[in-house]
Amino acid sequence: MLGDRDQDIVKLMKQADILFTALTGRREAIHDLLVSTTTMSQELQALVRDTKADLAPALTQLDTVVKTLLKNQDNLDESLRLMAPFYRLFASTLGNGPWFDTWIVNLPPPPQLGGGR
């Protein structure tokens, strides 16, 4: 009975070999990932340890800035809304080429330097 199934057993063993080869490859990839993650974790710990004195004040200042921006979000939104026409016109002014044309009303003349020569 077993002799009749020789081809099936050989086919099953070949398929098992393919499966074990794929599993071995995945095991190696996971091992490499774990080794790299461990190395990165150690380097990040060293970075945090070495820069803790610098990072703590910077993070505190960042928190203060974020709170201030959140507190003034409505004012910032309104400022951007009101500045939109100016930005549109200024962008049109700069669209003339590598120079820009502008007109400043009531600008006093430049001072005379060097005794008027």
PyMOL commands that place a pseudoatom at each C-alpha (Angstrom):
pseudoatom trace, name=CA, resn=MET, resi=1, chain=A, elem=C, hetatm=0, pos=[0.000, 0.000, 0.000]
pseudoatom trace, name=CA, resn=LEU, resi=2, chain=A, elem=C, hetatm=0, pos=[2.792, 2.387, 0.923]
pseudoatom trace, name=CA, resn=GLY, resi=3, chain=A, elem=C, hetatm=0, pos=[4.613, 1.506, -2.284]
pseudoatom trace, name=CA, resn=ASP, resi=4, chain=A, elem=C, hetatm=0, pos=[1.699, 2.829, -4.278]
pseudoatom trace, name=CA, resn=ARG, resi=5, chain=A, elem=C, hetatm=0, pos=[2.099, 6.213, -2.635]
pseudoatom trace, name=CA, resn=ASP, resi=6, chain=A, elem=C, hetatm=0, pos=[5.831, 6.683, -3.257]
pseudoatom trace, name=CA, resn=GLN, resi=7, chain=A, elem=C, hetatm=0, pos=[5.282, 9.611, -5.633]
pseudoatom trace, name=CA, resn=ASP, resi=8, chain=A, elem=C, hetatm=0, pos=[2.947, 11.333, -3.161]
pseudoatom trace, name=CA, resn=ILE, resi=9, chain=A, elem=C, hetatm=0, pos=[5.490, 10.974, -0.360]
pseudoatom trace, name=CA, resn=VAL, resi=10, chain=A, elem=C, hetatm=0, pos=[8.308, 12.357, -2.554]
pseudoatom trace, name=CA, resn=LYS, resi=11, chain=A, elem=C, hetatm=0, pos=[6.089, 15.265, -3.633]
pseudoatom trace, name=CA, resn=LEU, resi=12, chain=A, elem=C, hetatm=0, pos=[5.152, 15.962, 0.009]
pseudoatom trace, name=CA, resn=MET, resi=13, chain=A, elem=C, hetatm=0, pos=[8.839, 15.953, 1.037]
pseudoatom trace, name=CA, resn=LYS, resi=14, chain=A, elem=C, hetatm=0, pos=[9.731, 18.418, -1.763]
pseudoatom trace, name=CA, resn=GLN, resi=15, chain=A, elem=C, hetatm=0, pos=[6.920, 20.725, -0.689]
pseudoatom trace, name=CA, resn=ALA, resi=16, chain=A, elem=C, hetatm=0, pos=[8.018, 20.424, 2.950]
pseudoatom trace, name=CA, resn=ASP, resi=17, chain=A, elem=C, hetatm=0, pos=[11.556, 21.384, 1.880]
pseudoatom trace, name=CA, resn=ILE, resi=18, chain=A, elem=C, hetatm=0, pos=[10.206, 24.528, 0.167]
pseudoatom trace, name=CA, resn=LEU, resi=19, chain=A, elem=C, hetatm=0, pos=[8.211, 25.377, 3.301]
pseudoatom trace, name=CA, resn=PHE, resi=20, chain=A, elem=C, hetatm=0, pos=[11.187, 24.850, 5.630]
pseudoatom trace, name=CA, resn=THR, resi=21, chain=A, elem=C, hetatm=0, pos=[13.437, 26.944, 3.355]
pseudoatom trace, name=CA, resn=ALA, resi=22, chain=A, elem=C, hetatm=0, pos=[10.908, 29.803, 3.465]
pseudoatom trace, name=CA, resn=LEU, resi=23, chain=A, elem=C, hetatm=0, pos=[10.538, 29.493, 7.242]
pseudoatom trace, name=CA, resn=THR, resi=24, chain=A, elem=C, hetatm=0, pos=[14.316, 29.551, 7.676]
pseudoatom trace, name=CA, resn=GLY, resi=25, chain=A, elem=C, hetatm=0, pos=[14.538, 32.697, 5.544]
pseudoatom trace, name=CA, resn=ARG, resi=26, chain=A, elem=C, hetatm=0, pos=[11.818, 34.388, 7.583]
pseudoatom trace, name=CA, resn=ARG, resi=27, chain=A, elem=C, hetatm=0, pos=[13.484, 33.324, 10.829]
pseudoatom trace, name=CA, resn=GLU, resi=28, chain=A, elem=C, hetatm=0, pos=[16.737, 34.943, 9.665]
pseudoatom trace, name=CA, resn=ALA, resi=29, chain=A, elem=C, hetatm=0, pos=[14.898, 38.129, 8.632]
pseudoatom trace, name=CA, resn=ILE, resi=30, chain=A, elem=C, hetatm=0, pos=[13.168, 38.321, 12.022]
pseudoatom trace, name=CA, resn=HIS, resi=31, chain=A, elem=C, hetatm=0, pos=[16.475, 37.694, 13.789]
pseudoatom trace, name=CA, resn=ASP, resi=32, chain=A, elem=C, hetatm=0, pos=[18.136, 40.504, 11.804]
pseudoatom trace, name=CA, resn=LEU, resi=33, chain=A, elem=C, hetatm=0, pos=[15.203, 42.798, 12.601]
pseudoatom trace, name=CA, resn=LEU, resi=34, chain=A, elem=C, hetatm=0, pos=[15.468, 42.047, 16.317]
pseudoatom trace, name=CA, resn=VAL, resi=35, chain=A, elem=C, hetatm=0, pos=[19.234, 42.587, 16.338]
pseudoatom trace, name=CA, resn=SER, resi=36, chain=A, elem=C, hetatm=0, pos=[18.862, 45.898, 14.483]
pseudoatom trace, name=CA, resn=THR, resi=37, chain=A, elem=C, hetatm=0, pos=[16.039, 47.010, 16.773]
pseudoatom trace, name=CA, resn=THR, resi=38, chain=A, elem=C, hetatm=0, pos=[18.104, 46.190, 19.844]
pseudoatom trace, name=CA, resn=THR, resi=39, chain=A, elem=C, hetatm=0, pos=[21.060, 48.164, 18.465]
pseudoatom trace, name=CA, resn=MET, resi=40, chain=A, elem=C, hetatm=0, pos=[18.835, 51.128, 17.612]
pseudoatom trace, name=CA, resn=SER, resi=41, chain=A, elem=C, hetatm=0, pos=[17.251, 51.017, 21.071]
pseudoatom trace, name=CA, resn=GLN, resi=42, chain=A, elem=C, hetatm=0, pos=[20.658, 51.076, 22.736]
pseudoatom trace, name=CA, resn=GLU, resi=43, chain=A, elem=C, hetatm=0, pos=[21.765, 53.999, 20.566]
pseudoatom trace, name=CA, resn=LEU, resi=44, chain=A, elem=C, hetatm=0, pos=[18.569, 55.938, 21.319]
pseudoatom trace, name=CA, resn=GLN, resi=45, chain=A, elem=C, hetatm=0, pos=[19.020, 55.326, 25.048]
pseudoatom trace, name=CA, resn=ALA, resi=46, chain=A, elem=C, hetatm=0, pos=[22.584, 56.635, 24.819]
pseudoatom trace, name=CA, resn=LEU, resi=47, chain=A, elem=C, hetatm=0, pos=[21.396, 59.660, 22.819]
pseudoatom trace, name=CA, resn=VAL, resi=48, chain=A, elem=C, hetatm=0, pos=[18.704, 60.480, 25.367]
pseudoatom trace, name=CA, resn=ARG, resi=49, chain=A, elem=C, hetatm=0, pos=[21.123, 59.981, 28.255]
pseudoatom trace, name=CA, resn=ASP, resi=50, chain=A, elem=C, hetatm=0, pos=[23.750, 62.215, 26.613]
pseudoatom trace, name=CA, resn=THR, resi=51, chain=A, elem=C, hetatm=0, pos=[21.332, 64.985, 25.604]
pseudoatom trace, name=CA, resn=LYS, resi=52, chain=A, elem=C, hetatm=0, pos=[18.862, 64.890, 28.481]
pseudoatom trace, name=CA, resn=ALA, resi=53, chain=A, elem=C, hetatm=0, pos=[20.139, 68.163, 29.908]
pseudoatom trace, name=CA, resn=ASP, resi=54, chain=A, elem=C, hetatm=0, pos=[19.633, 69.854, 26.517]
pseudoatom trace, name=CA, resn=LEU, resi=55, chain=A, elem=C, hetatm=0, pos=[16.371, 68.157, 25.612]
pseudoatom trace, name=CA, resn=ALA, resi=56, chain=A, elem=C, hetatm=0, pos=[14.440, 68.854, 28.816]
pseudoatom trace, name=CA, resn=PRO, resi=57, chain=A, elem=C, hetatm=0, pos=[14.526, 72.678, 28.522]
pseudoatom trace, name=CA, resn=ALA, resi=58, chain=A, elem=C, hetatm=0, pos=[13.887, 72.498, 24.773]
pseudoatom trace, name=CA, resn=LEU, resi=59, chain=A, elem=C, hetatm=0, pos=[10.834, 70.292, 25.304]
pseudoatom trace, name=CA, resn=THR, resi=60, chain=A, elem=C, hetatm=0, pos=[9.575, 72.604, 28.035]
pseudoatom trace, name=CA, resn=GLN, resi=61, chain=A, elem=C, hetatm=0, pos=[9.949, 75.605, 25.718]
pseudoatom trace, name=CA, resn=LEU, resi=62, chain=A, elem=C, hetatm=0, pos=[8.251, 73.701, 22.901]
pseudoatom trace, name=CA, resn=ASP, resi=63, chain=A, elem=C, hetatm=0, pos=[5.338, 72.911, 25.204]
pseudoatom trace, name=CA, resn=THR, resi=64, chain=A, elem=C, hetatm=0, pos=[5.049, 76.602, 26.109]
pseudoatom trace, name=CA, resn=VAL, resi=65, chain=A, elem=C, hetatm=0, pos=[5.078, 77.628, 22.442]
pseudoatom trace, name=CA, resn=VAL, resi=66, chain=A, elem=C, hetatm=0, pos=[2.422, 75.061, 21.543]
pseudoatom trace, name=CA, resn=LYS, resi=67, chain=A, elem=C, hetatm=0, pos=[0.187, 76.194, 24.401]
pseudoatom trace, name=CA, resn=THR, resi=68, chain=A, elem=C, hetatm=0, pos=[0.587, 79.833, 23.318]
pseudoatom trace, name=CA, resn=LEU, resi=69, chain=A, elem=C, hetatm=0, pos=[-0.245, 78.987, 19.702]
pseudoatom trace, name=CA, resn=LEU, resi=70, chain=A, elem=C, hetatm=0, pos=[-3.293, 76.978, 20.759]
pseudoatom trace, name=CA, resn=LYS, resi=71, chain=A, elem=C, hetatm=0, pos=[-4.432, 79.787, 23.026]
pseudoatom trace, name=CA, resn=ASN, resi=72, chain=A, elem=C, hetatm=0, pos=[-4.124, 82.271, 20.153]
pseudoatom trace, name=CA, resn=GLN, resi=73, chain=A, elem=C, hetatm=0, pos=[-5.359, 80.021, 17.366]
pseudoatom trace, name=CA, resn=ASP, resi=74, chain=A, elem=C, hetatm=0, pos=[-8.427, 82.161, 16.666]
pseudoatom trace, name=CA, resn=ASN, resi=75, chain=A, elem=C, hetatm=0, pos=[-6.255, 85.295, 16.404]
pseudoatom trace, name=CA, resn=LEU, resi=76, chain=A, elem=C, hetatm=0, pos=[-3.814, 83.516, 14.085]
pseudoatom trace, name=CA, resn=ASP, resi=77, chain=A, elem=C, hetatm=0, pos=[-6.663, 82.282, 11.867]
pseudoatom trace, name=CA, resn=GLU, resi=78, chain=A, elem=C, hetatm=0, pos=[-8.122, 85.797, 11.679]
pseudoatom trace, name=CA, resn=SER, resi=79, chain=A, elem=C, hetatm=0, pos=[-4.700, 87.295, 10.876]
pseudoatom trace, name=CA, resn=LEU, resi=80, chain=A, elem=C, hetatm=0, pos=[-4.206, 84.834, 8.030]
pseudoatom trace, name=CA, resn=ARG, resi=81, chain=A, elem=C, hetatm=0, pos=[-7.691, 85.582, 6.716]
pseudoatom trace, name=CA, resn=LEU, resi=82, chain=A, elem=C, hetatm=0, pos=[-7.012, 89.324, 6.755]
pseudoatom trace, name=CA, resn=MET, resi=83, chain=A, elem=C, hetatm=0, pos=[-3.557, 88.936, 5.187]
pseudoatom trace, name=CA, resn=ALA, resi=84, chain=A, elem=C, hetatm=0, pos=[-4.864, 86.916, 2.222]
pseudoatom trace, name=CA, resn=PRO, resi=85, chain=A, elem=C, hetatm=0, pos=[-5.544, 89.939, -0.045]
pseudoatom trace, name=CA, resn=PHE, resi=86, chain=A, elem=C, hetatm=0, pos=[-2.086, 91.371, 0.697]
pseudoatom trace, name=CA, resn=TYR, resi=87, chain=A, elem=C, hetatm=0, pos=[-0.405, 88.055, -0.087]
pseudoatom trace, name=CA, resn=ARG, resi=88, chain=A, elem=C, hetatm=0, pos=[-2.327, 87.776, -3.362]
pseudoatom trace, name=CA, resn=LEU, resi=89, chain=A, elem=C, hetatm=0, pos=[-1.330, 91.288, -4.476]
pseudoatom trace, name=CA, resn=PHE, resi=90, chain=A, elem=C, hetatm=0, pos=[2.272, 90.896, -3.318]
pseudoatom trace, name=CA, resn=ALA, resi=91, chain=A, elem=C, hetatm=0, pos=[2.560, 87.592, -5.195]
pseudoatom trace, name=CA, resn=SER, resi=92, chain=A, elem=C, hetatm=0, pos=[1.233, 89.351, -8.312]
pseudoatom trace, name=CA, resn=THR, resi=93, chain=A, elem=C, hetatm=0, pos=[3.819, 92.092, -7.845]
pseudoatom trace, name=CA, resn=LEU, resi=94, chain=A, elem=C, hetatm=0, pos=[6.650, 89.548, -7.672]
pseudoatom trace, name=CA, resn=GLY, resi=95, chain=A, elem=C, hetatm=0, pos=[5.303, 87.772, -10.736]
pseudoatom trace, name=CA, resn=ASN, resi=96, chain=A, elem=C, hetatm=0, pos=[6.797, 90.396, -13.090]
pseudoatom trace, name=CA, resn=GLY, resi=97, chain=A, elem=C, hetatm=0, pos=[10.214, 88.753, -13.259]
pseudoatom trace, name=CA, resn=PRO, resi=98, chain=A, elem=C, hetatm=0, pos=[13.421, 88.710, -11.232]
pseudoatom trace, name=CA, resn=TRP, resi=99, chain=A, elem=C, hetatm=0, pos=[12.559, 92.245, -10.047]
pseudoatom trace, name=CA, resn=PHE, resi=100, chain=A, elem=C, hetatm=0, pos=[9.415, 93.580, -8.483]
pseudoatom trace, name=CA, resn=ASP, resi=101, chain=A, elem=C, hetatm=0, pos=[7.473, 96.755, -8.946]
pseudoatom trace, name=CA, resn=THR, resi=102, chain=A, elem=C, hetatm=0, pos=[6.107, 98.426, -5.851]
pseudoatom trace, name=CA, resn=TRP, resi=103, chain=A, elem=C, hetatm=0, pos=[4.970, 101.870, -4.766]
pseudoatom trace, name=CA, resn=ILE, resi=104, chain=A, elem=C, hetatm=0, pos=[5.410, 103.083, -1.197]
pseudoatom trace, name=CA, resn=VAL, resi=105, chain=A, elem=C, hetatm=0, pos=[3.254, 106.074, -0.384]
pseudoatom trace, name=CA, resn=ASN, resi=106, chain=A, elem=C, hetatm=0, pos=[4.663, 108.918, 1.791]
pseudoatom trace, name=CA, resn=LEU, resi=107, chain=A, elem=C, hetatm=0, pos=[8.184, 107.530, 1.884]
pseudoatom trace, name=CA, resn=PRO, resi=108, chain=A, elem=C, hetatm=0, pos=[10.610, 110.350, 2.760]
pseudoatom trace, name=CA, resn=PRO, resi=109, chain=A, elem=C, hetatm=0, pos=[13.655, 110.830, 0.506]
pseudoatom trace, name=CA, resn=PRO, resi=110, chain=A, elem=C, hetatm=0, pos=[16.883, 109.136, 1.561]
pseudoatom trace, name=CA, resn=PRO, resi=111, chain=A, elem=C, hetatm=0, pos=[19.240, 111.252, 3.708]
pseudoatom trace, name=CA, resn=GLN, resi=112, chain=A, elem=C, hetatm=0, pos=[22.189, 112.926, 2.002]
pseudoatom trace, name=CA, resn=LEU, resi=113, chain=A, elem=C, hetatm=0, pos=[25.434, 111.388, 3.189]
pseudoatom trace, name=CA, resn=GLY, resi=114, chain=A, elem=C, hetatm=0, pos=[29.004, 112.603, 2.798]
pseudoatom trace, name=CA, resn=GLY, resi=115, chain=A, elem=C, hetatm=0, pos=[28.501, 116.389, 2.910]
pseudoatom trace, name=CA, resn=GLY, resi=116, chain=A, elem=C, hetatm=0, pos=[26.292, 116.624, -0.181]
pseudoatom trace, name=CA, resn=ARG, resi=117, chain=A, elem=C, hetatm=0, pos=[28.984, 116.009, -2.819]
for i in range(1, 117): cmd.bond("trace and resi %d" % i, "trace and resi %d" % (i + 1))
show_as sticks, trace
zoom trace
